[in-house]
Amino acid sequence: MTNLVLRVLLFLALGFALGWAHAKAIAEGERIHRETGERARPTVIFVLRLVLLCVAFGLIGKSGSMPLLASLLGFVMARLVRRRTTKAPLN
């Protein structure tokens, strides 16, 4: 039973870290576009973010459905926390 709880917590933390990095990359792409008007770098950041998420969740999914569900829950929690704690940009 302890092993199961530790695995859930491990994958929850991994998903939280992925979600935090994902939200930070979104904010960075928006900042670059807003400050410079550039389109190429934010597009590259978007593609890298998408590929890395697909690879990460693909590898986690090979561990089973429970680790995938726990990491997805952590991912969503991190996105919500980051959204609530980050100031909205002034237009």
C-alpha positions in Angstrom: 0.0 0.0 0.0 2.8 2.4 0.9 4.5 1.6 -2.5 1.3 2.7 -4.3 1.0 5.9 -2.4 4.6 6.8 -3.0 4.2 6.1 -6.8 1.2 8.3 -6.9 3.0 11.1 -5.1 6.0 10.7 -7.3 4.0 11.0 -10.6 1.9 13.7 -9.1 5.0 15.7 -8.4 6.4 14.9 -11.9 3.2 16.1 -13.5 3.2 19.3 -11.4 6.8 20.0 -12.5 5.8 19.4 -16.2 2.8 21.7 -15.8 4.8 24.4 -14.1 7.4 24.3 -16.9 4.7 24.3 -19.5 3.0 27.4 -18.1 6.3 29.2 -17.8 7.1 28.5 -21.4 3.7 29.8 -22.4 4.3 33.0 -20.4 7.8 33.4 -22.0 6.4 33.0 -25.5 3.8 35.6 -24.8 6.3 37.9 -23.3 8.6 37.6 -26.3 5.8 38.3 -28.7 4.4 41.2 -26.7 7.8 42.9 -26.3 9.3 42.4 -29.7 6.5 41.5 -32.0 8.5 38.5 -33.1 6.7 35.4 -34.3 9.5 32.9 -35.0 10.8 32.4 -31.5 7.4 32.0 -29.8 6.5 29.5 -32.5 9.7 27.5 -31.9 8.9 27.6 -28.1 5.4 26.3 -28.8 6.6 23.4 -31.0 9.3 22.4 -28.4 6.8 22.6 -25.6 4.3 20.4 -27.5 7.0 17.8 -28.5 8.4 17.6 -25.0 5.0 17.2 -23.4 4.1 14.4 -25.9 7.3 12.6 -25.2 7.1 13.0 -21.4 3.5 11.9 -21.2 4.2 9.1 -23.7 7.0 7.7 -21.4 4.8 8.2 -18.3 2.0 6.3 -20.0 4.2 3.3 -20.5 4.3 3.0 -16.8 0.6 2.4 -16.6 -2.7 4.2 -16.4 -2.3 5.2 -12.7 1.0 7.0 -13.2 -0.4 8.7 -16.3 -3.6 9.9 -14.4 -1.6 11.1 -11.4 0.8 13.1 -13.6 -2.0 14.6 -15.6 -3.7 15.6 -12.4 -0.4 17.2 -11.2 -0.1 18.9 -14.6 -3.5 20.5 -14.4 -3.0 21.5 -10.8 0.3 23.3 -11.7 -1.4 25.2 -14.6 -4.2 26.3 -12.2 -1.8 27.4 -9.5 0.5 29.2 -12.0 -2.5 31.0 -13.6 -3.8 32.2 -10.2 -0.4 33.4 -8.9 0.8 35.1 -12.0 -0.1 38.7 -12.7 -2.1 39.4 -15.9 -0.1 41.4 -18.4 -1.1 45.0 -18.9 -2.1 45.8 -22.5 
